[in-house]
Amino acid sequence: MENPPGNHQQGAYHPRSSFNGPHLNNENPAPEALGPGLNHNPALVGNVICCPQLGSLLHIFQGYYSVDSDNLVLGNAVANDCFSDIISILASRGANSTIPTVCSVKSSNLTGGSCPVKNVSTFEKTVNTSKLLEACSTVDPLKECCRPVCQPAIMEASLQISGTEMMPNDNKNVVGETNHVDAINDCKGVVYSYLSRELSPDVANTAFRILSACKVNKVCPLEFNEPSEVIKAYRNVAAPSPSCCSSLNTYIAGIQKQMLITNKQAIVCATMFGSILRKGGVLTNVYELCDVDLKDFSIQGCLLQSLPADVVFDNSTGYSFTCDLTDNIGAPWPSLSSMSSLSLCAPEMSLPALPTSETLKNPGV
């Protein structure tokens, strides 16, 4: 960016750099929020890293806890004790004790809630487990988000054990939409538990993290206040001067303090913010005018990879994670079509028809 917020264009980062503790790998000090502040404010990395890590941990723990029994869930009292122990152990290793709030998880997530199926024998009588395991035993990180295989298999199994597929439409209305959704969500937890029992921990964790990444990367987690000063500077100006960039730089400097996001989230965020500006009357591609890059939407210009990443804590070095900074990619200014709908998935390719005996005989046709 011209007059960029922060110092990320002044050599503070290297491509594929690893952030380690309160300093970057070239010993340039980072803001407090990026150093020891991480354990005080897990929201900085919660959306992208911490919460997916914790979610996968809880799923695998639930599945393995009763691996020698017929149960797929924990009783309420046991769930309370185990959940408390898990959070305490994480806190003893540097995690923030508010993580359950940040990630919206609680002990009842381990109990199966309102799902009517909570044991292996009933689950296997109700669900085509071979189909489920085949779909989720090898999850392709490049294909799953756009042409999902495991996700619909989990949803199908959840609907089956929730009784929704066998319930008459009239009864669905009686049950109520809220209870219906709650039951399906609770049954998803049971499906995850079953997968955790049947798959190795590494395979299950890989699958769960990829599924989380698919969900996370679809949404911009940043909050945009009304950009009135930016709109005022650019509204209905056909050819604004680069000197107008100060208002945009100031606004983005505020956005940049919110949290770390992935490269795909940055595309969604840039499109969303650009749409707000266009609707406010900004006619010019101010991203290009003011040299706004995708990394400008993330703390200190650190974009995380869209594929699952982990925050690793070490007592001597603190927190470490990897920034994806192989190049500077300009933020995309939204077109009229992307303002209404944005897809990170490429359209299906139209492949030519396979040759037939006739076309082989007539190569000129």
C-alpha positions as CSV (number, residue, x, y, z in Angstrom):
1,M,0.0,0.0,0.0
2,E,1.1,3.6,-0.5
3,N,1.9,4.9,3.0
4,P,1.1,1.4,4.3
5,P,-0.1,0.8,7.8
6,G,2.6,-1.0,9.8
7,N,6.0,-2.0,8.4
8,H,5.2,-5.2,6.6
9,Q,6.6,-3.9,3.3
10,Q,9.9,-2.8,4.8
11,G,11.4,-6.3,5.0
12,A,9.9,-7.4,8.3
13,Y,8.8,-10.7,6.8
14,H,10.4,-13.3,4.6
15,P,8.5,-15.6,2.2
16,R,7.1,-18.5,4.1
17,S,8.5,-17.0,7.3
18,S,7.8,-18.6,10.7
19,F,6.6,-16.3,13.5
20,N,8.2,-17.4,16.8
21,G,7.3,-15.8,20.1
22,P,7.4,-12.0,20.3
23,H,9.9,-11.7,17.4
24,L,10.0,-12.6,13.8
25,N,12.7,-14.7,12.3
26,N,14.8,-11.7,11.5
27,E,14.5,-10.4,15.1
28,N,12.3,-7.4,14.2
29,P,10.0,-6.9,17.1
30,A,6.4,-7.6,16.5
31,P,3.5,-5.8,18.3
32,E,2.5,-7.1,21.7
33,A,-0.6,-8.7,20.1
34,L,1.5,-11.0,18.1
35,G,3.9,-12.1,20.9
36,P,2.9,-13.0,24.4
37,G,-0.5,-11.4,23.7
38,L,-1.5,-14.5,21.8
39,N,-2.1,-16.4,25.1
40,H,-4.1,-13.4,26.4
41,N,-6.2,-13.0,23.3
42,P,-6.9,-16.3,21.5
43,A,-9.4,-14.5,19.3
44,L,-6.4,-13.4,17.2
45,V,-5.9,-16.9,15.9
46,G,-9.0,-18.6,17.2
47,N,-11.1,-18.5,14.0
48,V,-8.4,-20.0,11.8
49,I,-6.2,-22.2,14.0
50,C,-7.1,-22.6,17.7
51,C,-10.7,-23.5,17.3
52,P,-10.2,-26.0,14.5
53,Q,-7.4,-27.6,16.6
54,L,-9.6,-27.8,19.7
55,G,-12.6,-29.1,17.8
56,S,-10.6,-31.9,16.3
57,L,-9.1,-32.7,19.7
58,L,-12.5,-33.0,21.3
59,H,-13.9,-35.2,18.5
60,I,-11.0,-37.6,18.7
61,F,-11.1,-37.7,22.5
62,Q,-14.8,-38.4,22.5
63,G,-14.3,-41.3,20.1
64,Y,-11.4,-42.8,21.9
65,Y,-12.7,-42.4,25.4
66,S,-15.2,-45.3,25.1
67,V,-13.4,-47.2,22.4
68,D,-13.7,-50.5,24.4
69,S,-17.4,-50.1,25.0
70,D,-20.5,-49.7,22.9
71,N,-20.8,-46.0,23.7
72,L,-20.2,-43.1,21.3
73,V,-20.8,-40.4,23.9
74,L,-19.9,-39.5,27.5
75,G,-22.3,-39.1,30.4
76,N,-23.0,-35.6,31.6
77,A,-20.9,-35.9,34.8
78,V,-18.0,-37.5,33.1
79,A,-18.2,-35.0,30.2
80,N,-18.0,-32.1,32.7
81,D,-14.9,-33.6,34.4
82,C,-13.1,-34.5,31.2
83,F,-13.8,-31.2,29.5
84,S,-12.5,-29.3,32.6
85,D,-9.4,-31.4,32.6
86,I,-8.7,-30.9,28.9
87,I,-9.0,-27.1,29.3
88,S,-6.8,-27.1,32.4
89,I,-4.1,-29.2,30.6
90,L,-4.2,-26.8,27.6
91,A,-3.9,-23.8,30.0
92,S,-1.0,-25.4,31.7
93,R,0.8,-25.5,28.4
94,G,0.2,-21.9,27.5
95,A,-3.4,-21.8,26.2
96,N,-5.9,-19.2,27.3
97,S,-8.6,-20.5,29.7
98,T,-11.3,-18.5,27.7
99,I,-10.8,-20.7,24.6
100,P,-14.2,-22.5,25.3
101,T,-15.9,-19.1,25.0
102,V,-13.9,-18.0,21.9
103,C,-14.6,-21.4,20.2
104,S,-18.2,-21.8,21.4
105,V,-17.5,-25.3,22.8
106,K,-18.8,-26.8,26.1
107,S,-18.8,-30.1,27.9
108,S,-22.3,-31.0,26.5
109,N,-20.6,-31.3,23.1
110,L,-19.2,-34.7,24.3
111,T,-22.6,-36.1,25.4
112,G,-24.5,-36.3,22.1
113,G,-27.1,-33.9,23.4
114,S,-30.5,-34.5,21.8
115,C,-29.3,-37.1,19.2
116,P,-31.3,-40.3,19.7
117,V,-28.5,-42.6,18.7
118,K,-25.6,-42.8,21.1
119,N,-24.1,-46.3,20.8
120,V,-22.2,-48.2,18.2
121,S,-24.6,-51.0,17.7
122,T,-27.6,-48.8,16.8
123,F,-25.4,-46.5,14.8
124,E,-24.1,-49.4,12.6
125,K,-27.7,-50.7,12.1
126,T,-28.8,-47.3,10.9
127,V,-25.9,-45.9,8.9
128,N,-24.1,-47.3,5.9
129,T,-20.8,-47.2,7.7
130,S,-18.8,-48.6,4.8
131,K,-19.9,-45.6,2.7
132,L,-19.1,-43.2,5.5
133,L,-15.7,-44.5,6.2
134,E,-14.8,-44.7,2.5
135,A,-15.8,-41.1,2.1
136,C,-13.8,-39.7,5.0
137,S,-10.8,-42.0,5.3
138,T,-8.9,-40.0,2.7
139,V,-10.1,-36.4,2.4
140,D,-8.6,-34.5,-0.5
141,P,-7.6,-31.0,0.7
142,L,-7.9,-29.5,-2.8
143,K,-11.2,-31.1,-3.8
144,E,-13.2,-31.5,-0.6
145,C,-14.2,-27.8,-0.3
146,C,-15.5,-27.5,-3.8
147,R,-16.6,-31.0,-4.7
148,P,-17.2,-32.4,-1.2
149,V,-17.3,-36.2,-0.5
150,C,-16.8,-36.5,3.2
151,Q,-19.1,-33.6,4.2
152,P,-22.2,-34.9,2.5
153,A,-21.5,-38.4,3.9
154,I,-21.4,-36.9,7.4
155,M,-24.6,-35.0,6.9
156,E,-26.4,-38.1,5.5
157,A,-25.3,-40.1,8.5
158,S,-26.4,-37.3,10.8
159,L,-29.8,-37.1,9.2
160,Q,-30.2,-40.9,9.4
161,I,-29.4,-41.2,13.1
162,S,-31.4,-38.1,14.0
163,G,-34.5,-39.8,12.5
164,T,-35.1,-36.9,10.2
165,E,-35.2,-39.1,7.0
166,M,-37.8,-41.4,8.5
167,M,-39.9,-38.7,10.1
168,P,-43.1,-37.7,8.2
169,N,-43.2,-34.0,7.1
170,D,-46.1,-33.3,9.5
171,N,-44.1,-34.5,12.5
172,K,-41.1,-32.4,11.5
173,N,-43.3,-29.3,11.9
174,V,-44.5,-30.5,15.3
175,V,-41.0,-31.1,16.5
176,G,-40.0,-27.5,15.7
177,E,-37.3,-26.1,13.5
178,T,-34.9,-25.2,16.3
179,N,-35.1,-28.7,17.9
180,H,-34.7,-30.3,14.5
181,V,-31.5,-28.3,13.8
182,D,-30.1,-29.0,17.3
183,A,-30.7,-32.7,16.9
184,I,-28.8,-32.8,13.6
185,N,-25.9,-30.8,15.0
186,D,-25.8,-33.1,18.1
187,C,-25.8,-36.1,15.8
188,K,-23.0,-34.7,13.7
189,G,-20.9,-34.9,16.9
190,V,-21.9,-38.6,17.2
191,V,-20.8,-39.2,13.6
192,Y,-17.5,-37.5,14.3
193,S,-17.1,-39.8,17.4
194,Y,-17.7,-42.9,15.3
195,L,-15.1,-41.8,12.7
196,S,-12.6,-41.1,15.5
197,R,-13.1,-44.7,16.7
198,E,-12.7,-46.3,13.3
199,L,-9.9,-44.1,11.9
200,S,-6.4,-43.6,13.2
201,P,-5.9,-40.4,15.2
202,D,-3.7,-38.9,12.4
203,V,-6.2,-39.7,9.7
204,A,-9.2,-38.5,11.7
205,N,-7.4,-35.2,12.6
206,T,-6.4,-34.6,9.0
207,A,-10.0,-35.1,7.9
208,F,-11.5,-32.9,10.6
209,R,-9.0,-30.1,10.0
210,I,-9.7,-30.1,6.3
211,L,-13.4,-30.0,6.9
212,S,-12.9,-27.1,9.3
213,A,-10.8,-25.3,6.7
214,C,-13.5,-25.6,4.1
215,K,-16.0,-23.9,6.5
216,V,-13.6,-21.2,7.7
217,N,-12.4,-20.1,4.3
218,K,-15.9,-19.4,3.0
219,V,-16.4,-16.5,5.4
220,C,-14.7,-13.3,6.2
221,P,-14.3,-13.1,10.0
222,L,-13.4,-9.4,10.0
223,E,-15.8,-6.7,11.2
224,F,-16.2,-3.6,8.9
225,N,-17.3,-0.3,10.5
226,E,-18.9,2.2,8.2
227,P,-16.1,3.5,6.0
228,S,-17.6,7.0,5.8
229,E,-14.3,8.9,5.5
230,V,-13.1,6.6,2.7
231,I,-16.4,6.9,0.8
232,K,-16.3,10.7,1.3
233,A,-12.8,10.9,-0.2
234,Y,-13.6,8.8,-3.3
235,R,-17.4,9.1,-3.9
236,N,-18.3,9.9,-7.5
237,V,-14.7,10.8,-8.4
238,A,-13.8,9.3,-11.7
239,A,-10.0,9.8,-11.4
240,P,-8.9,10.3,-7.8
241,S,-5.4,11.2,-6.9
242,P,-3.1,8.8,-5.0
243,S,-3.0,11.6,-2.3
244,C,-6.5,10.5,-1.4
245,C,-5.1,7.1,-0.2
246,S,-4.6,8.3,3.4
247,S,-8.2,7.7,4.4
248,L,-8.1,4.2,3.0
249,N,-4.8,3.4,4.6
250,T,-6.0,4.6,8.0
251,Y,-9.2,2.4,7.7
252,I,-7.3,-0.7,6.6
253,A,-4.7,-0.1,9.4
254,G,-7.7,-0.5,11.8
255,I,-8.9,-3.7,10.1
256,Q,-5.4,-5.1,10.2
257,K,-5.4,-5.2,14.0
258,Q,-8.3,-7.6,14.3
259,M,-6.9,-11.1,13.7
260,L,-4.9,-13.4,11.5
261,I,-6.7,-14.7,8.5
262,T,-6.0,-17.1,5.6
263,N,-5.2,-16.1,2.0
264,K,-8.7,-17.3,0.9
265,Q,-10.4,-15.4,3.7
266,A,-8.5,-12.3,2.6
267,I,-10.0,-12.7,-0.9
268,V,-13.5,-12.8,0.6
269,C,-12.8,-9.9,3.0
270,A,-11.3,-7.7,0.2
271,T,-14.4,-8.4,-2.0
272,M,-16.8,-7.7,0.9
273,F,-15.1,-4.4,1.8
274,G,-14.8,-3.4,-1.9
275,S,-18.5,-4.1,-2.3
276,I,-19.3,-1.8,0.6
277,L,-17.2,1.0,-1.1
278,R,-18.9,0.4,-4.5
279,K,-22.3,0.6,-3.0
280,G,-21.3,3.8,-1.3
281,G,-20.5,5.4,-4.6
282,V,-16.7,4.7,-5.0
283,L,-16.3,4.2,-8.8
284,T,-12.5,3.7,-9.0
285,N,-10.5,0.6,-8.1
286,V,-8.9,2.1,-5.1
287,Y,-7.1,-1.1,-4.2
288,E,-5.0,-0.7,-7.4
289,L,-4.7,3.1,-6.9
290,C,-3.4,2.7,-3.3
291,D,-1.5,-0.5,-3.8
292,V,-3.7,-2.6,-1.4
293,D,-2.6,-6.2,-1.2
294,L,-4.5,-9.2,0.2
295,K,-2.0,-9.4,3.1
296,D,-3.1,-5.9,4.2
297,F,-6.2,-7.4,5.7
298,S,-4.3,-9.6,8.2
299,I,-2.3,-8.7,11.3
300,Q,1.2,-7.4,10.4
301,G,0.6,-8.6,6.8
302,C,0.8,-12.2,7.8
303,L,-1.6,-14.4,5.7
304,L,-2.0,-18.0,6.9
305,Q,-2.3,-20.8,4.4
306,S,-5.8,-21.8,3.5
307,L,-5.0,-25.4,4.2
308,P,-5.0,-26.4,7.9
309,A,-2.3,-24.9,10.0
310,D,-1.3,-25.3,13.7
311,V,-0.1,-23.0,16.4
312,V,2.7,-24.7,18.2
313,F,3.7,-23.7,21.7
314,D,7.1,-24.1,23.2
315,N,8.1,-23.1,26.7
316,S,11.4,-21.5,25.5
317,T,10.3,-20.0,22.2
318,G,6.6,-19.3,22.7
319,Y,4.1,-19.6,19.9
320,S,5.0,-20.3,16.3
321,F,3.1,-20.5,13.1
322,T,3.9,-20.0,9.4
323,C,3.0,-17.0,7.3
324,D,2.3,-17.6,3.6
325,L,4.2,-14.7,2.0
326,T,5.5,-16.1,-1.3
327,D,4.4,-13.0,-3.2
328,N,2.4,-9.8,-2.9
329,I,-1.0,-10.3,-4.5
330,G,-3.1,-7.3,-5.1
331,A,-6.5,-7.2,-3.4
332,P,-9.3,-8.0,-6.0
333,W,-11.7,-5.1,-6.7
334,P,-15.2,-6.6,-6.9
335,S,-17.1,-6.7,-10.2
336,L,-20.8,-6.4,-10.2
337,S,-21.2,-10.2,-10.4
338,S,-18.8,-10.9,-7.5
339,M,-20.7,-8.3,-5.4
340,S,-23.8,-10.6,-5.5
341,S,-22.0,-13.9,-5.3
342,L,-18.4,-14.9,-4.7
343,S,-17.1,-18.5,-5.3
344,L,-13.6,-19.6,-4.5
345,C,-14.2,-22.7,-6.6
346,A,-13.3,-22.8,-10.2
347,P,-16.2,-23.8,-12.6
348,E,-16.2,-27.3,-13.8
349,M,-14.1,-27.7,-17.0
350,S,-15.9,-28.6,-20.1
351,L,-13.9,-31.4,-21.5
352,P,-14.2,-32.5,-25.2
353,A,-16.0,-35.7,-26.0
354,L,-13.9,-38.9,-26.2
355,P,-13.1,-39.8,-29.8
356,T,-15.2,-42.5,-31.4
357,S,-14.4,-44.9,-34.2
358,E,-16.0,-42.5,-36.7
359,T,-14.0,-39.5,-35.6
360,L,-10.8,-41.5,-35.7
361,K,-11.5,-42.5,-39.3
362,N,-12.2,-38.9,-40.2
363,P,-9.6,-36.8,-38.4
364,G,-10.7,-33.7,-40.3
365,V,-14.2,-33.7,-38.9
